[in-house]
Amino acid sequence: MYRKQFYLPSEDGFVQAVIRNYTKEDFDELIAIQSESFPPPFPPELWWNKEQLTEHVTRFPQGALCVEINGTLAGSMTGLIVELDRYDTHHTWAEITDNGYIRNHNQNGNTLYVVDICIRPSFRKLKLGKHLMQAMYDVVLHLNLERLAGGGRMPGYHTVASQLTPEQYLQRVVTGTLYDPVITFLLHCGRTPVGIAQNYLEDEESQNYGVIMEWRNPFLPTKN
């Protein structure tokens, strides 16, 4: 199982951080984090529920990670293993993650696919999302998988959708002409775009598009 302890700079010196696998004892706090991160009018039924979380820790506990700051749960990240062609963008979030239940987890697959990443608002200045992403890269290496992949929202797209295609918008984010809160963050985490998925999720800001982005295992040969 995974456990990494380190210190992060804060306004008052350094704080102790621990990234570890989450367990059933964390469920109530994980749901509370979702409620803080996605308050109304976000539908509460779309927060994690205990049935989903039980599937995570039962089917693929290595992909169920959380981060603590000075003993307080501050965020989580979840993944599953799937068999996925590198350039496959013809899927939705619901299809590839089994609506977040990961009952389609395939231990013989080639890709660690990101289901969700969520950081408590009061802890977001610590850049915990980037540290959780790095921890998932560790899981890719430990399990000798080909890559990590996942779809990213592009919440800034709706502001320019009448002038730019999704591909044009992505290119401008990559070149730094435009900033997108999610895609820019993923680029800073070392992720590389491989394509645009239509109807990836119901998201008015992204116009229902998602950017499929990957991180390749550097110890394995690159496949074209």
Phi, psi and omega in degrees: 000164189261136172205123178226128181243135181200176180243144179238141177290141177222183180294337182243047180095236182233149176241148180276129179242143175226126171254129184210174174284136176277156184229180180301329180294343181265355191302312183300319181289324178296321178291323177297321178298319178298319181294325178287324183282330182232071182286168175306143015276009175301131184294123180302333181292348177266357171290162173304143171243167187293332178293316177298313182297325177297319176298319181300309186282345180268312185280322184210072183298334179295335181265008180252098186243148174221163179234135177248143173241117183049039177087356180258130180293124188242348180177172180210163175212139185228142176218169173217164178260133177226163171263115188217129173295143186305322186256017180284112176243010184266059176210161176252165177299318182297319181292313189284337181250005184055048181055032178085000180270344179050032177289350176267011178306130184237103184296345179261010180285181184247353190228131170273114186256131183282124177272317188193148169221134187213128180239133177303131183307322183290350181247007189289342178291345183273000178059042183291332179300319179294321180291322176295321178298317178298324178295322177294326174298322176301321180295319177303314181293317182299321182267001178057041177276163182288326187189168165254140178218167177173162179263133178252136171296156170231077190295345177277351188295324185299337182286341182231013186298333180283345181250336187231143170286164177303322180294319178294319178299313180301316181299322180288329175292317181297320181279352178089004178291324178238154176248133174234128186304325183267307185295319178298319176301314182294324175297319178295336178276359179095009180279148181240129178292139175240351178164173180254133176255124177280147178053038183294321177201159178284106186205103184300321181298321180271002184055032178071008177271155172224147177260116177281123184229145185232164167227120185272141174296114185288351181266359180248151179299142178286131177256133179277000000 
